[in-house]
Amino acid sequence: MMEKVDIAIIGAGVVGLALAYSISRQRNRSVAVLEKNRTYGLDTSSRNSQVIHSGIYYPSSMLKTQFCIEGRQKLYDFCRAYQVDYNPTGKLVLACHPAESGKLEELRQQGQANGVKLKLLSAKERQQLEPSIYAFEALLVPESGILDVHQLMQRLYLLSGLMKSFLIFTPSLSNWNTPAKTISSPAIGTNSKLIP
């Protein structure tokens, strides 16, 4: 049973596992991931769309945009390095009527301002690329993709474990004491110390 850890992460979804992997690679600190379910990734992470977003929708100044763009490339790199199934499928954003053309142009401008590769397609170009849909115009976003999020979580889990992170399955946490930086759980004992 672990008495002390340097860093405790609550939740073993994609974010919690990625944090454990990243922290355990960069620092000589012990990491514990506390998860309420019987295994990792059983909540939101296992029900997401598995899309690798391009970063076209939000202003360049937003952290959300910056993280999306940086994260997209890091995610593709991780998938290649650790054999996680992925496919850079790209996507088409459609203007189905001439009245929607202005919105598509705004999106193109925003995406270009964010540094995302884009191409505005004519109806003919879109027809050649995807003949089964109708659209007045289409915006091709080649950097979007999909991945197998279950494989991603499995790789993060295994890599974190190799780097001496601990994944603890515990049905409940109690006695959270912020000033003392302690936490209690049946799985980790009473008043385990969290070191700043």
Rosetta silent file (secondary structure, phi, psi, omega in degrees, C-alpha in Angstrom):
SEQUENCE: MMEKVDIAIIGAGVVGLALAYSISRQRNRSVAVLEKNRTYGLDTSSRNSQVIHSGIYYPSSMLKTQFCIEGRQKLYDFCRAYQVDYNPTGKLVLACHPAESGKLEELRQQGQANGVKLKLLSAKERQQLEPSIYAFEALLVPESGILDVHQLMQRLYLLSGLMKSFLIFTPSLSNWNTPAKTISSPAIGTNSKLIP
SCORE:     score description
SCORE:     0.000 S_00000001
   1 L     0.000  134.058 -178.244    0.000    0.000    0.000 S_00000001
   2 L   -80.185  130.363  177.794    1.323    3.406   -0.971 S_00000001
   3 L   -93.430  -36.513 -176.530    1.728    5.889    1.879 S_00000001
   4 E  -138.533  144.872  170.185    2.890    8.915   -0.091 S_00000001
   5 E  -136.976  152.231  177.600    2.821   10.112   -3.666 S_00000001
   6 L   -75.487  -41.369 -176.281    4.124   13.293   -5.188 S_00000001
   7 E  -135.415  128.742  174.601    1.207   13.749   -7.555 S_00000001
   8 E  -112.366  130.119  178.256   -2.303   12.302   -7.402 S_00000001
   9 E  -114.469  127.657 -179.298   -4.483   12.423  -10.511 S_00000001
  10 E   -99.988  116.021  178.429   -8.175   11.735  -10.087 S_00000001
  11 L   109.941  123.678 -178.460   -9.709    9.938  -13.053 S_00000001
  12 L  -110.076   50.305  169.033   -8.197    7.412  -15.463 S_00000001
  13 L   -92.092 -163.832 -179.427   -9.710    8.598  -18.706 S_00000001
  14 H   -56.942  -45.926 -176.372   -7.677    9.944  -21.625 S_00000001
  15 H   -65.944  -47.817 -179.720   -6.746   13.137  -19.771 S_00000001
  16 H   -62.078  -42.445  179.340   -5.733   11.431  -16.511 S_00000001
  17 H   -68.113  -39.028  178.631   -3.699    8.763  -18.296 S_00000001
  18 H   -65.651  -39.102  176.403   -2.024   11.336  -20.551 S_00000001
  19 H   -62.742  -45.613 -179.914   -1.098   13.425  -17.504 S_00000001
  20 H   -60.875  -44.394  178.929    0.373   10.388  -15.747 S_00000001
  21 H   -61.304  -48.323 -176.522    2.365    9.459  -18.851 S_00000001
  22 H   -65.364  -47.296 -178.358    3.649   12.996  -19.369 S_00000001
  23 H   -65.280  -42.679 -177.463    4.555   13.679  -15.746 S_00000001
  24 H   -68.664  -23.032  176.420    6.245   10.312  -15.254 S_00000001
  25 H   -77.755  -33.978 -168.706    8.394   10.911  -18.359 S_00000001
  26 H   -98.164  -18.169 -173.025    9.557   14.370  -17.388 S_00000001
  27 L  -136.521  155.930  175.766   10.095   14.245  -13.668 S_00000001
  28 L   -93.249   66.430 -178.659   11.437   11.947  -11.024 S_00000001
  29 L  -131.537  149.542  176.350    8.179   11.953   -9.075 S_00000001
  30 L   -82.841  139.483 -177.587    5.759    9.261   -8.050 S_00000001
  31 E  -127.275  132.350  173.396    2.339    9.497   -9.682 S_00000001
  32 E  -121.449  131.826  174.818   -0.875    7.783   -8.623 S_00000001
  33 E  -107.324  120.195 -178.665   -4.005    7.793  -10.767 S_00000001
  34 E  -100.261  125.830 -176.307   -7.140    7.166   -8.736 S_00000001
  35 E  -130.241  132.483 -177.482  -10.090    5.742  -10.659 S_00000001
  36 L   -76.719  -21.319 -178.049  -13.564    4.939   -9.313 S_00000001
  37 L   -89.723  174.766 -177.005  -14.299    2.259  -11.933 S_00000001
  38 L   -72.850  -16.573  176.563  -12.908   -1.256  -12.216 S_00000001
  39 L  -155.434  178.171 -177.584  -10.538   -0.199  -15.010 S_00000001
  40 L   -76.736  155.212  169.365   -9.445    2.854  -16.959 S_00000001
  41 L    67.688   30.706 -177.648  -11.486    4.709  -19.564 S_00000001
  42 L   -94.480   -8.124 -178.921  -15.007    3.574  -18.710 S_00000001
  43 L  -101.918 -126.738 -172.593  -16.695    6.975  -18.542 S_00000001
  44 H   -55.966  -40.699 -175.524  -16.567    9.888  -20.990 S_00000001
  45 H   -60.337  -31.008 -179.035  -13.345    8.849  -22.727 S_00000001
  46 H   -84.731   -1.654 -177.568  -14.843    5.612  -24.003 S_00000001
  47 H  -121.978   14.918 -178.985  -17.849    7.446  -25.446 S_00000001
  48 L   -85.551  176.107 -173.444  -16.247   10.306  -27.314 S_00000001
  49 L   -78.076   -9.733  179.924  -16.260   10.776  -31.087 S_00000001
  50 L    62.499   27.091 -179.178  -12.599    9.683  -31.477 S_00000001
  51 E   -92.285  138.747  169.893  -12.007   12.700  -33.712 S_00000001
  52 E   -97.309  108.811 -173.283   -8.661   14.446  -34.001 S_00000001
  53 L   -79.204  153.107 -174.753   -9.752   18.056  -34.406 S_00000001
  54 L   -89.333  -33.210 -177.896   -8.020   20.482  -36.736 S_00000001
  55 L    98.880   34.272 -176.188   -8.386   23.771  -34.833 S_00000001
  56 L   -98.053  -14.450 -166.226  -10.476   25.810  -37.285 S_00000001
  57 L   -89.754  -21.328 -171.335  -13.446   26.919  -35.206 S_00000001
  58 L  -118.181  158.556 -179.836  -12.138   29.281  -32.532 S_00000001
  59 L   -58.520  148.697 -178.297  -10.113   32.521  -32.504 S_00000001
  60 L   -58.729  -28.925 -175.319   -6.335   32.224  -32.608 S_00000001
  61 L   -75.443  -15.004 -177.292   -6.015   33.972  -29.244 S_00000001
  62 L   -78.289  138.252  175.708   -7.878   31.250  -27.336 S_00000001
  63 H   -59.875  -35.611  179.177   -5.889   28.638  -25.446 S_00000001
  64 H   -55.067  -42.669  179.336   -8.422   26.075  -26.664 S_00000001
  65 H   -67.126  -47.320 -178.252   -7.300   26.772  -30.240 S_00000001
  66 H   -62.398  -43.194  178.801   -3.603   26.691  -29.417 S_00000001
  67 H   -65.821  -37.907  179.727   -3.928   23.428  -27.463 S_00000001
  68 H   -61.916  -46.851 -176.859   -6.005   21.890  -30.256 S_00000001
  69 H   -68.823  -47.039  176.908   -3.411   22.687  -32.916 S_00000001
  70 H   -64.008  -44.106 -177.510   -0.402   21.627  -30.825 S_00000001
  71 H   -65.174  -35.619  178.790   -2.256   18.602  -29.492 S_00000001
  72 H   -57.902  -49.656 -178.104   -3.319   17.443  -32.958 S_00000001
  73 H   -67.129  -40.853  178.777    0.284   17.110  -34.096 S_00000001
  74 H   -64.402  -36.644  179.107    1.416   15.531  -30.834 S_00000001
  75 H   -66.779  -44.653  175.845   -1.444   13.044  -31.030 S_00000001
  76 H   -60.444  -42.760  179.335   -0.534   12.027  -34.592 S_00000001
  77 H   -62.099  -44.345  179.641    3.121   11.683  -33.508 S_00000001
  78 H   -62.638  -44.993 -179.374    2.151    9.554  -30.483 S_00000001
  79 H   -59.694  -42.491  178.033   -0.094    7.319  -32.605 S_00000001
  80 H   -65.445  -45.906 -175.654    2.739    6.713  -35.086 S_00000001
  81 H   -65.949  -34.357 -172.664    5.342    6.100  -32.376 S_00000001
  82 L  -117.860   22.457  174.293    3.217    3.665  -30.338 S_00000001
  83 L    52.241   47.823  171.839    1.152    1.956  -33.044 S_00000001
  84 L   -92.556  127.977 -179.316   -2.220    3.424  -32.121 S_00000001
  85 L   -62.232  129.664  176.853   -4.633    3.036  -35.041 S_00000001
  86 E  -151.099  163.850  178.968   -5.468    6.387  -36.608 S_00000001
  87 E  -148.657  114.391  176.821   -6.515    7.754  -39.970 S_00000001
  88 L   -77.289   73.114 -172.755   -6.007   11.361  -41.112 S_00000001
  89 L   -67.135  -24.769 -169.346   -9.282   11.234  -43.022 S_00000001
  90 L    71.305  175.227  175.742   -9.731   14.966  -43.374 S_00000001
  91 E  -151.539  159.653  175.462  -13.227   16.369  -43.372 S_00000001
  92 E  -112.103  128.712  171.471  -15.537   18.422  -45.493 S_00000001
  93 E  -103.741  125.436 -168.648  -17.439   21.370  -44.060 S_00000001
  94 E  -106.097  144.140  164.590  -20.389   22.023  -46.356 S_00000001
  95 E  -110.779  107.231 -175.078  -22.367   25.000  -47.563 S_00000001
  96 L   -81.901  -19.150  179.417  -25.545   23.378  -48.847 S_00000001
  97 L  -132.704  153.730  177.828  -27.102   26.654  -50.091 S_00000001
  98 H   -55.200  -30.812 -179.595  -25.574   29.810  -51.562 S_00000001
  99 H   -64.777  -21.627 -179.616  -26.698   31.707  -48.438 S_00000001
 100 H   -89.227   -4.522 -176.645  -24.258   29.603  -46.352 S_00000001
 101 H   -60.524  -39.202  179.598  -21.288   30.495  -48.532 S_00000001
 102 H   -62.291  -40.353  178.609  -20.389   33.534  -46.399 S_00000001
 103 H   -64.836  -39.223  178.684  -20.209   31.417  -43.239 S_00000001
 104 H   -64.524  -39.661  177.572  -17.940   28.947  -44.994 S_00000001
 105 H   -64.965  -40.773  176.273  -15.654   31.798  -46.050 S_00000001
 106 H   -60.057  -42.512  179.458  -15.534   33.084  -42.441 S_00000001
 107 H   -65.341  -40.418  177.355  -14.556   29.606  -41.273 S_00000001
 108 H   -60.694  -45.434 -179.787  -11.867   29.390  -43.964 S_00000001
 109 H   -63.549  -41.630  179.246  -10.420   32.728  -42.863 S_00000001
 110 H   -63.915  -45.070  178.766  -10.468   31.691  -39.196 S_00000001
 111 H   -61.314  -42.778  178.405   -8.774   28.392  -39.984 S_00000001
 112 H   -65.082  -39.565  176.696   -6.091   30.088  -42.051 S_00000001
 113 H   -61.653  -29.578  179.330   -5.489   32.610  -39.256 S_00000001
 114 L   -84.732   -3.902  179.319   -4.977   29.609  -36.950 S_00000001
 115 L    83.767   19.448 -179.489   -2.415   28.100  -39.328 S_00000001
 116 L   -91.634  135.709  176.886   -4.600   25.178  -40.430 S_00000001
 117 L   -71.699  129.418 -177.844   -4.239   23.896  -43.996 S_00000001
 118 L  -143.337  157.921  172.748   -7.547   24.334  -45.842 S_00000001
 119 E  -144.471  125.878  175.446   -8.902   24.317  -49.367 S_00000001
 120 E   -82.236  121.820 -176.915  -12.188   25.812  -50.554 S_00000001
 121 E  -101.501  141.272  171.068  -13.663   23.402  -53.093 S_00000001
 122 L   -75.399  171.073  178.071  -16.033   24.220  -55.895 S_00000001
 123 H   -59.210  -39.012 -179.679  -19.106   22.040  -56.421 S_00000001
 124 H   -66.379  -45.715  178.768  -17.227   20.158  -59.152 S_00000001
 125 H   -62.828  -41.504  178.173  -14.159   19.508  -56.974 S_00000001
 126 H   -63.980  -40.565  179.265  -16.365   18.369  -54.095 S_00000001
 127 H   -60.982  -39.821  178.767  -18.300   16.070  -56.447 S_00000001
 128 H   -68.078  -37.084 -178.265  -15.055   14.423  -57.563 S_00000001
 129 H   -76.755  -43.225 -176.864  -13.912   13.954  -53.967 S_00000001
 130 L  -142.876   86.658 -174.117  -17.243   12.829  -52.484 S_00000001
 131 L   -70.606  -13.096 -174.611  -19.937   12.148  -55.099 S_00000001
 132 L   -87.395    0.016  178.643  -22.576   10.937  -52.633 S_00000001
 133 L  -121.199  153.179  174.963  -23.255   14.331  -51.041 S_00000001
 134 L  -106.646  136.453  173.489  -24.711   17.558  -52.388 S_00000001
 135 L  -159.119  146.332  175.909  -23.230   20.902  -51.477 S_00000001
 136 L   -68.927  -45.834  175.261  -22.966   24.314  -53.072 S_00000001
 137 E  -143.761  164.180  176.775  -19.406   24.632  -51.774 S_00000001
 138 E  -145.740  146.929  175.804  -17.180   22.678  -49.429 S_00000001
 139 E  -108.187  118.766  178.619  -14.176   23.427  -47.278 S_00000001
 140 E   -88.176  126.292  179.604  -11.619   20.609  -47.209 S_00000001
 141 E  -118.658   86.802 -171.563   -9.840   20.264  -43.853 S_00000001
 142 L   -70.152  -16.681 -176.070   -7.159   17.613  -44.502 S_00000001
 143 L   -85.637   -7.864  174.729   -5.605   17.693  -41.004 S_00000001
 144 L   -72.512  156.129  179.399   -8.688   16.326  -39.222 S_00000001
 145 E  -163.842 -171.213  177.696   -8.729   12.632  -38.480 S_00000001
 146 E  -134.844  158.653  177.095   -9.907    9.798  -36.296 S_00000001
 147 E  -146.965  165.542  175.178   -8.188    7.408  -33.892 S_00000001
 148 L   -89.052   99.316 -174.738   -8.902    4.361  -31.774 S_00000001
 149 H   -65.937  -27.237  178.463   -9.284    5.976  -28.344 S_00000001
 150 H   -69.350  -41.074  174.605   -9.314    2.581  -26.590 S_00000001
 151 H   -64.598  -40.498  178.575   -5.892    1.744  -28.028 S_00000001
 152 H   -57.852  -48.504 -179.919   -4.700    5.220  -27.077 S_00000001
 153 H   -64.335  -38.655  178.646   -5.755    4.700  -23.446 S_00000001
 154 H   -61.798  -44.651  179.867   -4.207    1.228  -23.384 S_00000001
 155 H   -64.634  -44.165  178.888   -0.859    2.568  -24.615 S_00000001
 156 H   -60.783  -42.280  179.136   -0.926    5.460  -22.129 S_00000001
 157 H   -61.370  -49.239 -178.169   -1.777    3.032  -19.317 S_00000001
 158 H   -66.405  -43.463 -179.592    1.033    0.625  -20.214 S_00000001
 159 H   -65.602  -39.991  178.545    3.622    3.348  -20.786 S_00000001
 160 H   -63.792  -40.418  178.553    2.738    5.099  -17.526 S_00000001
 161 H   -64.373  -37.390  177.214    3.083    1.808  -15.647 S_00000001
 162 H   -64.456  -25.884 -178.841    6.505    1.201  -17.168 S_00000001
 163 L   -98.268   19.469  172.962    7.516    4.594  -15.804 S_00000001
 164 L    69.543   30.980  166.896    6.389    3.691  -12.307 S_00000001
 165 E   -86.936  154.021 -179.603    3.061    5.472  -12.218 S_00000001
 166 E  -115.137  137.151  173.148    0.390    3.677  -10.241 S_00000001
 167 E  -111.513  119.603 -175.044   -3.208    3.180  -11.265 S_00000001
 168 E  -117.802  122.326  178.084   -5.411    2.538   -8.236 S_00000001
 169 E   -92.773  116.744 -175.421   -9.012    1.475   -8.604 S_00000001
 170 L  -138.870  128.124 -176.784  -10.966    2.795   -5.650 S_00000001
 171 L   -69.837  -19.294 -177.363  -14.729    3.132   -5.352 S_00000001
 172 L  -154.882  150.081  171.248  -14.560    6.228   -3.203 S_00000001
 173 L  -115.607  143.937  179.539  -12.350    9.024   -2.021 S_00000001
 174 E  -144.990  170.122  175.320  -12.929   10.629    1.323 S_00000001
 175 E    53.940   44.509  175.428  -11.458   13.070    3.781 S_00000001
 176 E   -66.851  121.296 -176.477  -10.038   15.412    1.177 S_00000001
 177 E  -124.353   94.789 -175.530   -7.961   17.858    3.205 S_00000001
 178 L   -62.742  -49.126 -178.896   -6.663   20.693    1.035 S_00000001
 179 L   -59.475  -38.500 -178.769   -4.603   22.575    3.654 S_00000001
 180 L   -86.388   -8.531 -178.748   -2.839   19.400    4.760 S_00000001
 181 L    55.723   50.054  176.997   -2.644   18.071    1.189 S_00000001
 182 E  -126.152  159.983  178.717   -3.901   14.636    2.167 S_00000001
 183 E  -147.380  148.573  179.424   -6.492   12.305    0.739 S_00000001
 184 E  -122.284  146.020  175.159   -8.029    9.072    1.974 S_00000001
 185 E  -158.076  147.312  176.450   -9.287    6.049    0.118 S_00000001
 186 L   -57.924  -29.498 -176.464   -9.775    2.405    1.081 S_00000001
 187 L   -79.171  -24.625 -175.687   -7.305    1.496   -1.672 S_00000001
 188 L  -117.091    3.336  177.553   -4.458    3.774   -0.576 S_00000001
 189 E    93.099  179.006 -175.942   -4.898    3.884    3.172 S_00000001
 190 E   -88.129  133.939  174.519   -5.794    6.604    5.549 S_00000001
 191 E    50.383   47.938  172.884   -4.512   10.128    5.114 S_00000001
 192 E   -62.733  137.753 -173.696   -2.009    9.406    2.363 S_00000001
 193 E   -87.158  131.070  173.240    0.154   12.463    1.980 S_00000001
 194 E  -103.132  118.695 -173.857    0.193   14.430   -1.261 S_00000001
 195 L   -92.715  131.597 -179.299    3.490   16.261   -1.519 S_00000001
 196 L   -67.930    0.000    0.000    3.538   19.669   -3.297 S_00000001
